[in-house]
């Protein structure tokens, strides 16, 4: 049990840097919080966490190794990710100004409606269509986790990682939807959409230049 605890601490020490680093996931949650409100941003956070478990699952089952060694599969995932990021970037660029109501009765805050399933899938797809996650989880699990560690324990590691990721983005969602932040972002919503659109498109272009190792 002590060895498993050491493995978990080692995994989390590496993963903590990945959690807080800027990327498509963070940009997605921030935009969701500003444009659609706290509830939708939190649902998107759970979508990202569920996608992380997908990455952990195929890594544990050995599928990550197959993808990492196949240029065809890598490129297929990569270009799906590129298309998705550019798509949501263009949508953000074309969005108009968002009026955000600040009141205790409208905790979600945003006028633009969005279903829970769509909010969830936005987060899930943003993270799932990222081929770099294949190499990230494959590398940290192969370098930190022993081959003799039971599969149930490995899935436990993944659950802890997903939970921490969700909690981080829930915190981001709560911060971005405080009354003061809502007021500021309501005034600047048009430019926030344009900025986030440029960020998503830039991330898509950056992903397009990635090559399989």
N, C-alpha and C positions, 0 to 999 in steps of 0.2 A: 504493500500500500504506500509506503514511503517513496518508492521509486516512481509510482504513478503520480504522486503529488509533485515530485520534482519535475516530471515531464509536463504536467499542467502549468506549473509556474513558468517553466521555460517557454512553453507555447504562448502564454499570455504576455510574457515580457516582449516577445517579438510582435505579437498581434496588436498590442496596444499602440505601437507606432503606426500600424496600418489603419487602425480605427480613426485616429485623429488627423491623418494626413488628408489634405484636400483632394477631391476627386469627384467623379460623376455622382457617387452616392450622396456626398455632402451637399453638392450643388442641387441635387434633386430634392432632398429633404428641406433645404432652406427655401427653395422656390415654392414647394408645396405649402410650407408654413405661411409664407407671405401671401400667396395667391389664393389658396383654398382653406387655410386655417389650421389650427392645432390638431383637430381630430383627424383630418385627412393626412397630415404630415406624420402623425403617429402610426396610422394604418400603413403608410408607405414605409415607415421604419420596420414594421413587422414583415413587410414584403421583402425588404433587403435581408432581414435576419433569416427568413425562410430560404432565400436564395443561397445564403451562406451555407446552410445545412445541405443544400443540393451539392455544392462544391465539396463539402466535407465527405458526403456520402460516396460520390464517385471516386474521390481520392482514396478512401478507405477500401473500396471495392476493386481498386486497381485500374479503373477506367481513365483516370487522369494521366497515367503513364502512357496509355494508348494514344490519347489526344496529343500529348506533348511530343510523341514520336511521329505523329502523322501530320505532314505539312498540309494535306488536303483538309483534314478535320479542323486543324488550327485555323486555316484560312476561312473555312466555312463559318466558324464561330466568330472570327474576327470581323468579317464583312457584315454579318448580321448585327454585330455590336456597333459598327460604324454607321450603318443605315439607321439604326434605332436612335443613336445619339444625335445625328444630324436631323432626323425627323423631329424629335422633341425640341431641338434647337431652333429650327425654322418655325415651329408652332409658337415658341416663346417670342421670337422676333415679330411675329404677326399679331401678337396679343395686344389688346388695348389697355387703357388705364383701369385699374381695379380699385373700386371703392371699398374700404374696409371699415365696417361699423364697429365702434368700440363701445361695448356694453356688456354687462354681466350676463344678459340673456342670450347673447350670441357669442358664445365662447369660441366657436369655430372661426368666426370673424369675417369670412369672405363671402361676397355675393355670388361669385362663380360657383355653380353647382358641380359636384363630382361624386360619382358613386363610390362606395367603399371598395368594390371589386376593382374598379379602375385605379384607385389610389394604391391598392395592394400590388396590382400588376405592374404599375409604373416602377415601384421599388424593386420588385422581383426581377423584371426584365433588365433594368439598368445594371444590376449586379450579375445576373446570370449570363448576359451577353458580353462578358468581359474575359477574354482568353487569358489575360494576365493572372486571373484568379486561379486558373489551372496550375500554372507554374508556382504560384505563391504557396498554395496549400500542399501541393506535391512536394515542394522543397522543404517546407518547415516540418511536415509530418515525417518525411523520410530522414531528416537530419536530427530531429529531436525525439520522435516517438520510436520506441523499440519495435522491431518486427514481431516480437513475442508478446507485446501488449494485447490483451484480449480485445476483440472487436467492440464489445459492449463498452469497454473503458474508452476506446477511441471515439465512439459516438458520444460518450459523456463529455469528452473534451470539446467536441464540436458544439454540443448544446450549451456549454459554458461560454464558448466564444460567441455564439449567436446571441445569447442573452445579453452579454456585455455590449455587443454591437447595437442591439435594439435599445438598450438603456441609454447609450451615448446619443443616439439619434432622437430618442424621446426627449432627452435633455435639450438638444438643439431645437426641437419643435417647440418646447415650452418657452425657451428663451426668445425665440423669434416671434412669438405671439403674445408677449406681454403688452399691455396697453400702450406704453411709450413706444415700443418697437412697431406695433401695428400702426400707430399714428404716423410715425416717420416713414414707414414703407408704403402707406397709403398715398402719401404725397409723391413718393418717388417710384411708384409701382411700374409705370410705363418704362422707365429707364432700367429698373431691376429686371423686367422681362427681357429687355434688349441685351442687357449685360449677361444674364443667365443663358440667353440664346446663343450669344457669341461663345460663352464658356463651353456649352454643350457641343457646338460645332467644332470648336478648337480641340476638345477632347476626342471627338470623332476622327478628326484629321490626324491627331497624334496616334490614335489607335491604329489608323490605317497604315502608319509607317512602321508599326511593330512587326517583327519577324520572328518566326519560330526559332528557338535556340537549337 
